[in-house]
């Protein structure tokens, strides 16, 4: 089976651009990133299916000349999932625009508190491991 290098590179570029846009804070860019990634994945699914062939109907034609229906089914599933994800992100962007007049995702106060507590735990974790080693050492010597 020969793979079309141009379509593979286009699919990889779409996925790369989609990932880049997904990492932005603007929900409109996240939306475009999701759509680009979905199109890239769908394109790679179709490329992996091989060349076009006859319709895969049982009893009709040569089985070697038939196209594989699995990549086509996966692409249809990916389209449905992308539609649902797009609708969800659009609803979030619309609600964010109603509340804040922008579509940027802001840091949550609770996220900041959790991050601060995690940093404090890591800083104090070094002292705790040393104290645990001191407590465990006498117990090992006694046995």
TACORQUI-V792760 format. One record per helix or strand. SS is the DSSP state (alpha for helix, beta for strand). FROM is the first residue (numbers start at 1). TO is the last residue. If there is no record, write none. Layout:
SS/FROM/TO
SS/FROM/TO
This chain:
alpha/5/22
beta/26/26
alpha/27/48
beta/54/54
alpha/63/65
beta/66/66
alpha/69/100
beta/104/104
alpha/109/142
